Amino acid sequence: MKFDIMVNLVILVIGALVALAPWTFAPVCVSPMRCWTTREVETILGALVAGLALVATYKALGRA
């Protein structure tokens, strides 16, 4: 496996963890009303990072 493919896969896993964390094992805060937007933004940013890493991995596999 090429180095850039491995790095993209690691970034994909980290992005997925960031997207899932506020809903599962690392809640943002105790009161859901106060922290709804923080949780939502963290999920969107994590999904965006994971999506970009997935696209980069796909493009890197096409070059290999």
C-alpha positions as CSV (number, residue, x, y, z in Angstrom):
1,M,0.0,0.0,0.0
2,K,1.2,3.5,-0.8
3,F,1.9,5.9,2.0
4,D,-0.7,8.5,0.9
5,I,-3.4,5.8,0.8
6,M,-2.6,4.8,4.4
7,V,-2.6,8.4,5.5
8,N,-6.0,9.0,3.9
9,L,-7.4,5.9,5.5
10,V,-6.2,7.1,9.0
11,I,-7.8,10.5,8.3
12,L,-11.0,8.7,7.3
13,V,-11.1,6.8,10.6
14,I,-10.4,9.9,12.6
15,G,-13.1,11.8,10.8
16,A,-15.6,9.1,11.5
17,L,-14.7,9.0,15.2
18,V,-15.1,12.8,15.4
19,A,-18.5,12.5,13.8
20,L,-19.7,9.7,16.1
21,A,-18.2,10.9,19.3
22,P,-20.7,13.5,20.5
23,W,-23.6,11.0,20.0
24,T,-22.0,8.0,21.6
25,F,-19.0,7.8,23.9
26,A,-18.0,11.5,24.3
27,P,-21.1,13.6,24.9
28,V,-20.5,17.3,24.4
29,C,-22.3,18.3,27.7
30,V,-25.0,17.2,30.1
31,S,-27.8,19.5,28.9
32,P,-28.9,18.7,25.3
33,M,-30.6,22.0,24.8
34,R,-27.5,24.2,25.5
35,C,-25.1,22.1,23.4
36,W,-27.2,21.0,20.4
37,T,-25.4,23.3,17.9
38,T,-22.0,22.2,19.2
39,R,-22.9,18.6,18.8
40,E,-24.3,19.2,15.3
41,V,-21.4,21.2,14.1
42,E,-18.9,18.6,15.4
43,T,-20.8,15.9,13.6
44,I,-20.9,17.8,10.3
45,L,-17.2,18.6,10.5
46,G,-16.3,15.0,11.2
47,A,-18.4,13.8,8.4
48,L,-16.9,16.4,6.0
49,V,-13.4,15.3,7.0
50,A,-14.3,11.6,6.5
51,G,-15.9,12.3,3.2
52,L,-12.9,14.3,1.9
53,A,-10.6,11.5,3.0
54,L,-12.8,8.9,1.2
55,V,-12.6,10.9,-2.0
56,A,-8.8,11.3,-1.7
57,T,-8.4,7.6,-1.0
58,Y,-10.5,6.8,-4.1
59,K,-8.4,9.1,-6.3
60,A,-5.2,7.7,-4.9
61,L,-6.3,4.2,-5.7
62,G,-7.1,5.2,-9.2
63,R,-3.5,6.5,-9.6
64,A,-1.9,3.3,-8.2
